[in-house]
């Protein structure tokens, strides 16, 4: 069995759950995504691919994913638009260590943070049908991202990212909506059908790689909707829809990008 085979284990998360439960049925749902990820990594991923199904509701937590097993992990939120799965922490810890690719837009280096941080994984991680929000971060930290893949492969699809910003500064330079970075090994990431709006960050989608000797990245960016915020309500700095540097293979197709501005 490899990472592309069918899901072997499904774990369930709900706002009515309890982290003392087994998580192996809706009736035994866990309360937090973080507990489900920990359980998947420690118990189930060594045996085969795992999916974590997260019911609709708001989860006030930061999620960090890292593992060495060769099987894939999928995080799936609610597909009911009236009851979305919202990951919205009130504070962030530094959960990523990022190397520097040396490119201009690579301002998230050293110890940084992500609401959902995926790093150094042995197999792809799929994140789909989640709303990832920084609306409750007061005050926001320094360098941070909504969703980050650092030296990790996977697919982010049908997610919504919003309020990835510092409230008083629109597009603060070290804040990225979706960040993908490779500074060691080879990573392949697909970003498709995501919506980034309501302050999507200084860079809505940032793709960075060190190159053949210090991190290889292949990326496909398709069908995403990126909406900036050219407004006088907050002090603006530069905003960018998609930036890429050092990427080995890059496909960008059928994305809609609007309302980004720069005082430059």
ZALUM-442242 format. One record per residue (C-alpha): x, y, z. Coordinates in Angstrom, 3 decimals, always signed. Example, Ala and Ser with C-alpha at 12.3 -4.5 7.8 and 13.67 -1.06 7.14 Angstrom:
! ZALUM-442242
{atom {+12.300; -4.500; +7.800}}
{atom {+13.670; -1.060; +7.140}}
! end
This chain:
! ZALUM-442242
{atom {+0.000; +0.000; +0.000}}
{atom {+1.294; +3.490; -0.795}}
{atom {+0.121; +7.010; -0.053}}
{atom {-2.195; +7.016; -3.062}}
{atom {-4.272; +4.022; -1.917}}
{atom {-7.743; +4.252; -0.407}}
{atom {-8.307; +5.681; +3.051}}
{atom {-7.697; +3.002; +5.676}}
{atom {-8.873; +4.906; +8.773}}
{atom {-11.358; +7.735; +9.264}}
{atom {-11.297; +9.866; +12.385}}
{atom {-14.152; +12.214; +13.292}}
{atom {-14.076; +15.643; +14.921}}
{atom {-17.069; +17.695; +16.086}}
{atom {-17.706; +20.636; +18.384}}
{atom {-19.848; +18.260; +20.463}}
{atom {-17.031; +15.704; +20.711}}
{atom {-14.540; +14.962; +23.448}}
{atom {-10.787; +14.497; +23.102}}
{atom {-11.062; +11.524; +25.426}}
{atom {-13.095; +9.642; +22.804}}
{atom {-11.659; +7.194; +20.287}}
{atom {-12.555; +9.370; +17.296}}
{atom {-13.329; +6.333; +15.174}}
{atom {-17.048; +7.042; +14.723}}
{atom {-19.294; +10.123; +14.671}}
{atom {-20.694; +8.992; +18.015}}
{atom {-17.134; +8.911; +19.428}}
{atom {-15.999; +12.157; +17.783}}
{atom {-13.010; +14.065; +19.088}}
{atom {-13.296; +17.729; +20.057}}
{atom {-10.195; +19.180; +18.357}}
{atom {-8.473; +18.793; +15.020}}
{atom {-5.133; +18.816; +16.805}}
{atom {-6.039; +15.741; +18.840}}
{atom {-7.184; +13.943; +15.694}}
{atom {-3.896; +14.769; +13.945}}
{atom {-1.878; +13.570; +16.951}}
{atom {-3.866; +10.331; +17.072}}
{atom {-3.497; +9.817; +13.331}}
{atom {+0.260; +10.322; +13.432}}
{atom {+0.907; +8.201; +16.503}}
{atom {-1.492; +5.315; +15.884}}
{atom {-3.021; +5.108; +12.415}}
{atom {-0.695; +6.619; +9.798}}
{atom {+1.930; +3.909; +10.331}}
{atom {-0.705; +1.458; +9.046}}
{atom {-2.167; +3.358; +6.087}}
{atom {-3.804; +6.564; +4.799}}
{atom {-6.016; +8.486; +7.230}}
{atom {-8.822; +10.980; +6.722}}
{atom {-9.949; +13.359; +9.453}}
{atom {-13.555; +14.463; +8.925}}
{atom {-14.287; +17.714; +10.744}}
{atom {-17.950; +18.615; +11.225}}
{atom {-19.233; +22.154; +10.810}}
{atom {-18.554; +24.643; +13.581}}
{atom {-15.733; +26.854; +14.831}}
{atom {-12.499; +25.351; +16.129}}
{atom {-10.431; +27.880; +18.065}}
{atom {-7.115; +26.160; +17.579}}
{atom {-3.846; +26.211; +15.695}}
{atom {-3.045; +22.999; +13.824}}
{atom {+0.450; +21.657; +13.170}}
{atom {+1.035; +18.581; +11.007}}
{atom {+4.357; +16.743; +10.687}}
{atom {+5.074; +13.025; +10.250}}
{atom {+7.539; +10.654; +8.625}}
{atom {+5.277; +7.745; +7.639}}
{atom {+4.715; +7.066; +3.904}}
{atom {+0.910; +7.316; +4.012}}
{atom {-1.214; +10.349; +3.218}}
{atom {-3.299; +12.412; +5.626}}
{atom {-6.497; +14.185; +4.550}}
{atom {-8.278; +16.882; +6.546}}
{atom {-11.834; +17.408; +5.283}}
{atom {-14.251; +20.052; +6.534}}
{atom {-17.977; +20.412; +6.120}}
{atom {-19.283; +20.906; +2.580}}
{atom {-22.471; +22.525; +3.921}}
{atom {-22.160; +26.278; +3.170}}
{atom {-24.613; +27.064; +5.988}}
{atom {-22.439; +25.246; +8.527}}
{atom {-18.777; +25.538; +7.472}}
{atom {-15.788; +24.197; +9.343}}
{atom {-13.923; +27.260; +10.634}}
{atom {-10.404; +27.052; +12.062}}
{atom {-9.980; +30.351; +13.924}}
{atom {-7.501; +30.562; +16.809}}
{atom {-7.253; +33.481; +19.220}}
{atom {-3.450; +33.235; +19.412}}
{atom {-0.624; +31.667; +17.430}}
{atom {+2.555; +29.954; +18.547}}
{atom {+5.688; +29.627; +16.434}}
{atom {+5.103; +26.236; +14.850}}
{atom {+7.331; +26.333; +11.751}}
{atom {+11.052; +26.683; +11.170}}
{atom {+11.656; +28.002; +7.666}}
{atom {+14.884; +28.246; +5.746}}
{atom {+15.604; +31.210; +3.482}}
{atom {+15.453; +30.734; -0.277}}
{atom {+17.119; +34.102; -0.816}}
{atom {+14.343; +35.529; -2.970}}
{atom {+12.791; +38.948; -2.460}}
{atom {+9.397; +37.790; -1.193}}
{atom {+10.807; +35.191; +1.178}}
{atom {+10.261; +37.223; +4.335}}
{atom {+8.925; +34.321; +6.430}}
{atom {+12.177; +32.775; +7.686}}
{atom {+13.424; +31.321; +10.935}}
{atom {+10.685; +30.672; +13.482}}
{atom {+7.301; +31.589; +12.058}}
{atom {+3.667; +30.619; +12.560}}
{atom {+0.719; +29.339; +10.567}}
{atom {-2.885; +28.757; +11.546}}
{atom {-2.499; +25.426; +9.782}}
{atom {+1.174; +24.557; +9.406}}
{atom {+2.242; +21.452; +7.475}}
{atom {+5.944; +20.691; +7.479}}
{atom {+8.422; +17.894; +6.868}}
{atom {+5.914; +15.189; +6.012}}
{atom {+6.664; +11.771; +4.588}}
{atom {+3.590; +11.746; +2.339}}
{atom {+1.075; +14.241; +0.900}}
{atom {-1.369; +16.135; +3.098}}
{atom {-4.744; +17.121; +1.652}}
{atom {-6.613; +20.069; +3.193}}
{atom {-10.097; +20.650; +1.818}}
{atom {-13.369; +22.422; +2.600}}
{atom {-12.004; +24.431; +5.528}}
{atom {-12.399; +28.098; +6.380}}
{atom {-9.104; +29.288; +7.844}}
{atom {-9.505; +32.646; +9.541}}
{atom {-7.336; +35.087; +11.446}}
{atom {-10.291; +37.216; +12.535}}
{atom {-9.817; +36.423; +16.243}}
{atom {-6.065; +37.020; +16.400}}
{atom {-5.495; +39.958; +18.764}}
{atom {-2.842; +41.105; +18.327}}
{atom {-1.577; +39.083; +15.381}}
{atom {+1.998; +37.804; +15.559}}
{atom {+4.888; +38.798; +13.284}}
{atom {+5.656; +36.532; +10.301}}
{atom {+2.702; +34.207; +9.801}}
{atom {+0.474; +32.480; +7.272}}
{atom {-3.035; +31.131; +7.091}}
{atom {-2.043; +27.808; +5.518}}
{atom {+1.575; +26.769; +5.009}}
{atom {+3.270; +23.805; +3.355}}
{atom {+6.965; +23.846; +4.285}}
{atom {+9.035; +20.991; +2.831}}
{atom {+5.801; +19.065; +2.403}}
{atom {+3.652; +17.896; -0.498}}
{atom {-0.113; +17.875; -0.848}}
{atom {-3.264; +19.494; -2.132}}
{atom {-5.276; +22.415; -0.774}}
{atom {-8.699; +22.507; -2.424}}
{atom {-11.996; +24.302; -1.888}}
{atom {-10.794; +26.184; +1.182}}
{atom {-11.564; +29.752; +2.207}}
{atom {-8.880; +31.921; +3.783}}
{atom {-9.776; +35.259; +5.299}}
{atom {-8.518; +37.928; +7.707}}
{atom {-4.916; +36.920; +7.124}}
{atom {-3.632; +40.358; +8.046}}
{atom {-2.540; +42.749; +10.730}}
{atom {-5.581; +44.856; +11.468}}
{atom {-3.931; +48.275; +11.336}}
{atom {-1.737; +47.548; +8.312}}
{atom {-3.255; +46.150; +5.156}}
{atom {-0.968; +43.558; +3.599}}
{atom {+1.743; +43.563; +6.268}}
{atom {+4.806; +42.246; +4.471}}
{atom {+5.393; +39.046; +6.444}}
{atom {+1.787; +37.806; +6.275}}
{atom {+0.839; +35.290; +3.574}}
{atom {-2.537; +33.706; +2.859}}
{atom {-1.178; +30.404; +1.524}}
{atom {+2.554; +29.867; +1.739}}
{atom {+4.371; +27.012; +0.004}}
{atom {+8.105; +26.659; +0.519}}
{atom {+10.776; +24.055; -0.222}}
{atom {+14.274; +24.452; +1.168}}
{atom {+15.125; +20.749; +1.364}}
{atom {+14.054; +17.700; -0.599}}
{atom {+11.397; +17.650; -3.311}}
{atom {+7.811; +18.846; -2.800}}
{atom {+4.779; +18.893; -5.071}}
{atom {+1.750; +21.018; -4.153}}
{atom {-1.569; +21.664; -5.882}}
{atom {-3.726; +24.662; -4.931}}
{atom {-7.140; +24.573; -6.542}}
{atom {-10.570; +26.151; -6.121}}
{atom {-9.592; +28.080; -2.993}}
{atom {-10.971; +31.523; -2.173}}
{atom {-8.798; +34.110; -0.453}}
{atom {-10.606; +37.321; +0.457}}
{atom {-11.450; +39.750; +3.281}}
{atom {-7.778; +40.637; +3.790}}
{atom {-5.908; +37.750; +2.128}}
{atom {-2.464; +38.921; +3.329}}
{atom {+0.469; +40.798; +1.846}}
{atom {+0.801; +37.907; -0.626}}
{atom {-2.297; +35.792; -1.135}}
{atom {-0.328; +32.820; -2.537}}
{atom {+3.456; +32.638; -2.109}}
{atom {+5.486; +29.872; -3.775}}
{atom {+9.194; +29.723; -2.891}}
{atom {+11.936; +27.160; -3.433}}
{atom {+15.671; +27.134; -2.939}}
{atom {+16.494; +25.366; -6.197}}
{atom {+17.929; +22.013; -7.257}}
{atom {+20.500; +21.881; -4.452}}
{atom {+18.395; +23.396; -1.655}}
{atom {+14.745; +22.507; -2.113}}
{atom {+12.769; +21.573; -5.215}}
{atom {+9.136; +22.592; -5.670}}
{atom {+6.601; +21.662; -8.349}}
{atom {+3.343; +23.585; -8.072}}
{atom {-0.023; +23.825; -9.806}}
{atom {-2.261; +26.804; -9.019}}
{atom {-5.649; +26.620; -10.726}}
{atom {-9.190; +27.873; -10.351}}
{atom {-8.559; +30.015; -7.272}}
{atom {-10.341; +33.301; -6.489}}
{atom {-8.122; +35.978; -4.949}}
{atom {-9.672; +39.251; -3.810}}
{atom {-7.589; +42.076; -2.367}}
{atom {-8.699; +45.065; -0.309}}
{atom {-7.869; +48.467; -1.811}}
{atom {-9.379; +50.505; +1.001}}
{atom {-8.718; +53.638; +3.001}}
{atom {-10.004; +52.042; +6.214}}
{atom {-6.522; +50.795; +7.114}}
{atom {-3.014; +51.889; +6.147}}
{atom {-2.043; +49.978; +2.995}}
{atom {+1.277; +48.542; +1.956}}
{atom {+1.881; +46.471; -1.156}}
{atom {-0.480; +43.597; -1.917}}
{atom {+0.187; +40.767; -4.337}}
{atom {-2.014; +37.970; -5.645}}
{atom {+0.520; +35.269; -6.585}}
{atom {+4.307; +35.377; -6.299}}
{atom {+6.696; +32.583; -7.227}}
{atom {+10.461; +32.150; -7.237}}
{atom {+12.812; +29.200; -7.595}}
{atom {+10.011; +26.801; -8.553}}
{atom {+11.053; +23.945; -10.856}}
{atom {+7.699; +23.330; -12.563}}
{atom {+4.877; +25.836; -12.214}}
{atom {+1.403; +25.853; -13.769}}
{atom {-0.953; +28.790; -13.144}}
{atom {-4.312; +28.539; -14.898}}
{atom {-7.834; +29.983; -14.672}}
{atom {-7.368; +31.963; -11.464}}
{atom {-9.374; +35.153; -10.899}}
{atom {-7.378; +37.930; -9.223}}
{atom {-8.873; +41.328; -8.436}}
{atom {-8.668; +44.395; -6.206}}
{atom {-5.008; +44.209; -5.281}}
{atom {-3.149; +47.493; -4.937}}
{atom {+0.262; +48.867; -4.086}}
{atom {+1.518; +52.300; -3.000}}
{atom {+4.723; +51.459; -4.877}}
! end
